[in-house]
């Protein structure tokens, strides 16, 4: 058994940070300049202190069967979050079998030789806990939020279904209908979700990111019980999984529990993954989706570099600059896109947005999105969105503007880290992507060093037609039963939460 520790302790305790944040609202009402000084002077110096909450070490263990165990103590409340992460998602499927990762996530609630279908959730509820699961392009995750003294119970339950998932064919047939209905509700009857699905399918050629997480309906209709069983046996092996525990726990005690539960699962080889490199795009692509909707919608999506490591390579520097470019455009109320396009009597848009994926197991994109205002066209909005990036490419951003988005980014992370669930999810996604376990602390440190010149450079480099795909939703008349799909504009949903 191998043991390693990632020490994220690098800041003073959180209390001074919270104290500084609490002063911002007081100053902002009558002394806006003082408020900004507090925001930049106090928050930037101490917001990272959230990583020093109680015991902030992430301790890493490798069980004899190859499974990874990641434990972080946070003793502010007598609770814990337990997560099982499997490095398999829709990107690991093959054409003709899309949706398998998500269907299998559903089937893991359908029993083992000792736990009947539906009994898993009932037992967790009886322990005073909450549970669910999620599937993304990159991974599948299962979690329980429980009183800390019930950790042993959920580890026994989760390790049992990881190793011994078992169900009859008729149980699969019934659950497959649930997944098909989920697809109808969340995609087929949701115009913007349908647009994003078509966008990904057109934008990517070789990358498995072109396939929808929920699967194509034809593939779901053709799916057989044995397909899910084979997928389960292929990917649900200890060396392809990690257990994350965050909360009022002792790492050595958790290790003993893991050895007694997960450690008994037989080892297995992780299937070899072949590289599937996306070829360079040779020009602009356009997608038009016609569907019943109240408003038109436009999405511009560029292929851009992603964060693969915290090193000094150009790709890393550019991914950090792209993160701040997204924040400058749409990182706060009244940011550049909103101020220029969605405010005032001559506004072009009812809503606008920018998003950037940053990291993942596959290629990432930078998106600009918008809903045209009444009487305005998607063509006009498309050109206006592009003009905002072109303006930054020509004029750059101010140092004050950059300091503001850095401070707001850090402040938001402080409050996110109050959640044990968010801490566990950060650790799990870092493991999935092969990044350091304290990636979020490293990210905030590195973002502080990004300059205005670097933000301007990426705006100049990546936003021409060569890597652009434009998707437009053209509204059709709506019936009473038509879905409106009126979620706030943003990137493609990265995961599908369970709906059992």
PEVENFEN-V114578 format. One record per pair of residues at least 6 apart in sequence whose ideal C-beta (glycine too) atoms are under 6 Angstrom apart, sorted by sequence separation. I is the first residue (numbers start at 1). GAP is how many residues later the second one is. D is the distance in whole Angstrom. If there is no record, write none. Layout:
I/GAP/D + I/GAP/D
//
This chain:
62/6/6 + 111/6/4 + 187/6/5 + 204/6/4 + 372/6/6 + 416/6/5 + 436/6/6 + 27/7/5 + 28/7/4 + 93/7/5 + 110/7/5 + 124/7/4 + 134/7/5 + 186/7/6 + 187/7/6 + 329/7/5 + 330/7/5 + 341/7/5 + 342/7/5 + 357/7/4 + 430/7/5 + 27/8/4 + 61/8/4 + 146/8/6 + 329/8/5 + 341/8/5 + 133/9/4 + 201/9/5 + 245/9/5 + 372/9/5 + 430/9/4 + 60/10/6 + 144/10/4 + 187/10/6 + 200/10/5 + 305/10/4 + 342/10/5 + 356/10/5 + 427/10/6 + 24/11/6 + 27/11/6 + 90/11/5 + 109/11/6 + 341/11/5 + 370/11/5 + 58/12/6 + 59/12/5 + 89/12/5 + 307/12/4 + 355/12/5 + 88/13/6 + 131/13/4 + 305/13/5 + 306/13/6 + 24/14/6 + 58/14/5 + 305/14/5 + 354/14/5 + 426/14/5 + 23/15/6 + 24/15/6 + 129/15/5 + 130/15/5 + 197/15/5 + 337/15/4 + 370/15/6 + 129/16/6 + 353/16/5 + 129/17/4 + 368/17/4 + 55/18/4 + 304/18/6 + 352/18/4 + 127/19/6 + 128/19/5 + 54/20/5 + 124/20/5 + 351/20/5 + 53/21/6 + 54/21/5 + 349/21/5 + 350/21/4 + 20/22/3 + 349/22/6 + 127/23/4 + 330/23/5 + 350/23/5 + 330/24/4 + 349/24/6 + 329/25/4 + 348/25/6 + 20/26/6 + 127/26/6 + 347/26/5 + 238/27/5 + 105/28/5 + 326/28/5 + 348/28/5 + 17/29/4 + 238/29/6 + 16/30/5 + 17/30/6 + 105/30/5 + 240/30/5 + 326/30/4 + 183/31/5 + 237/31/3 + 239/31/5 + 17/32/5 + 349/32/6 + 102/33/4 + 323/33/6 + 348/33/5 + 101/34/5 + 322/34/5 + 410/34/6 + 14/35/5 + 105/35/5 + 323/35/6 + 14/36/5 + 348/36/5 + 11/37/5 + 12/37/5 + 120/37/6 + 234/37/6 + 11/38/4 + 13/39/6 + 14/39/6 + 101/39/6 + 11/40/6 + 180/40/5 + 11/41/5 + 406/41/6 + 8/43/5 + 9/43/5 + 341/43/6 + 322/44/6 + 91/46/5 + 9/47/5 + 89/47/5 + 90/47/5 + 8/48/5 + 89/48/5 + 112/48/5 + 89/49/5 + 112/49/5 + 7/50/5 + 89/50/5 + 402/50/5 + 113/51/6 + 307/51/5 + 337/51/6 + 5/52/6 + 6/52/5 + 87/52/6 + 88/52/6 + 112/52/4 + 307/52/4 + 336/52/6 + 108/53/5 + 113/53/6 + 172/53/4 + 306/53/6 + 399/53/6 + 5/54/5 + 85/54/6 + 86/54/5 + 112/54/5 + 117/54/6 + 111/55/6 + 397/55/5 + 4/56/4 + 85/56/5 + 111/56/5 + 169/56/5 + 396/56/6 + 108/57/5 + 110/57/4 + 3/58/5 + 83/58/6 + 84/58/4 + 306/58/4 + 397/58/5 + 2/60/4 + 83/60/4 + 303/60/6 + 396/60/4 + 110/61/5 + 82/62/5 + 303/62/6 + 304/62/5 + 1/63/6 + 81/64/5 + 301/64/5 + 302/64/5 + 301/66/5 + 393/66/4 + 165/67/6 + 392/67/4 + 393/67/4 + 80/68/4 + 299/68/6 + 300/68/5 + 79/69/6 + 106/69/5 + 207/69/6 + 328/69/5 + 78/70/5 + 206/70/5 + 299/70/5 + 389/70/5 + 80/71/5 + 207/71/4 + 82/72/5 + 137/72/6 + 206/72/5 + 298/72/6 + 84/74/5 + 204/74/6 + 297/74/6 + 331/74/5 + 359/74/5 + 389/74/5 + 103/76/5 + 295/76/5 + 296/76/5 + 332/76/6 + 328/77/6 + 135/78/6 + 327/78/4 + 298/80/4 + 296/82/5 + 202/83/6 + 298/83/5 + 298/84/5 + 202/85/5 + 278/85/5 + 300/85/6 + 199/88/6 + 198/89/5 + 198/91/5 + 195/94/5 + 378/94/5 + 194/95/6 + 194/97/6 + 148/99/5 + 148/100/4 + 191/100/4 + 148/101/6 + 155/102/5 + 159/102/4 + 163/102/4 + 191/102/4 + 159/103/5 + 152/105/5 + 156/105/5 + 192/105/6 + 155/106/5 + 102/111/6 + 102/112/6 + 98/113/5 + 99/115/6 + 99/116/2 + 91/117/4 + 98/117/4 + 98/118/5 + 99/120/6 + 369/120/4 + 90/121/6 + 98/121/5 + 99/121/5 + 107/121/6 + 90/123/5 + 104/124/5 + 367/124/5 + 103/125/6 + 320/126/6 + 324/126/5 + 104/127/6 + 320/127/6 + 104/128/6 + 321/129/5 + 320/130/5 + 325/130/5 + 100/131/5 + 324/131/5 + 310/132/5 + 321/133/4 + 325/133/6 + 321/134/5 + 355/135/5 + 322/136/5 + 353/136/4 + 355/136/4 + 321/137/4 + 353/137/5 + 351/138/6 + 318/140/5 + 88/147/4 + 87/153/5 + 209/153/4 + 86/155/5 + 207/155/5 + 207/156/5 + 85/157/5 + 304/158/5 + 84/159/6 + 302/160/6 + 83/161/4 + 302/161/6 + 82/163/5 + 303/164/4 + 81/165/5 + 302/165/5 + 81/166/6 + 302/166/5 + 80/167/3 + 79/168/5 + 301/168/5 + 80/169/6 + 78/170/5 + 300/170/5 + 67/171/4 + 66/172/5 + 74/172/6 + 299/172/5 + 65/173/4 + 66/173/3 + 74/173/6 + 75/173/5 + 247/173/5 + 67/174/6 + 68/174/4 + 69/174/5 + 70/174/5 + 71/174/5 + 72/174/5 + 246/174/5 + 298/174/5 + 73/176/6 + 297/176/4 + 246/177/5 + 296/177/6 + 246/178/4 + 296/179/6 + 71/180/4 + 244/180/5 + 284/181/4 + 293/182/4 + 71/183/5 + 244/183/5 + 244/184/5 + 284/184/5 + 285/184/4 + 286/184/5 + 287/184/4 + 288/184/5 + 289/184/5 + 290/184/5 + 292/184/5 + 281/186/5 + 290/186/6 + 292/186/4 + 69/189/5 + 242/189/5 + 292/190/4 + 294/190/5 + 59/192/4 + 61/194/5 + 67/195/5 + 63/200/5 + 65/200/6 + 66/201/6 + 65/202/4 + 138/222/5 + 138/223/4 + 203/266/4 + 202/267/6 + 91/271/6 + 199/272/4 + 195/276/5 + 195/278/5 + 191/282/6 + 214/282/6 + 213/283/5 + 139/293/5 + 190/293/5 + 192/293/4 + 138/294/6 + 189/294/4 + 191/294/4 + 190/295/4 + 196/296/5 + 182/317/6 + 81/339/4 + 81/340/5 + 83/341/5 + 81/343/4 + 85/343/4 + 83/345/6 + 87/345/6 + 70/357/5 + 136/358/5 + 136/359/4 + 134/361/5 + 135/361/5 + 40/363/5 + 44/363/6 + 47/363/4 + 134/363/5 + 43/364/5 + 47/364/6 + 50/364/5 + 133/365/4 + 132/366/5 + 40/367/5 + 47/367/5 + 50/367/4 + 39/368/5 + 43/368/6 + 58/379/5 + 51/390/5 + 109/391/5 + 102/394/6 + 48/396/6 + 8/430/4 + 6/431/4 + 6/432/6 + 8/433/5
//
